[in-house]
Amino acid sequence: MDFYCPAHRLILEVGGVSHVYTAESDAVRADWFADRGYRVLYFGNHEVIREMDRVLQTILTQCA
């Protein structure tokens, strides 16, 4: 978990070289958190660097 917002029960994961998750393991983790009332958003490093406005909009939308 990279970032957590308790007020919105929102978890943000930013993946890069140090995050060796697969789509399958990401889904398992997201399901585990969802079962406990949390939402998980995954972003790649390239998205955060190249598409920051879209990433921030996605986060804001999830918090609304």
Residue, then its C-alpha position, 0 to 999 in steps of 0.5 A: m500500500d502506497f497511500y491510504c485515505p481513511a476518510h474515503r477508505l481508499i487505497l492507492e498503489v503506484g507500481g514501478v520496478s519495486h512493485v512486482y505484482t501481477a494482475e492476478s495478485d493485484a486482483v486478490r489483494a483488491d478483493w481482500f480489501a473490498d471484502r473489508g470495505y476498501r477500494v484500491l486504485y492501481f496506477g503505474n509510475h508512467e501514468v503518474i508521471r505522464e498523465m497526472d491530471r487524469v490520475l488526480q481526476t480518477i482519485l477525486t472521482q472515487c472520493a466523491 
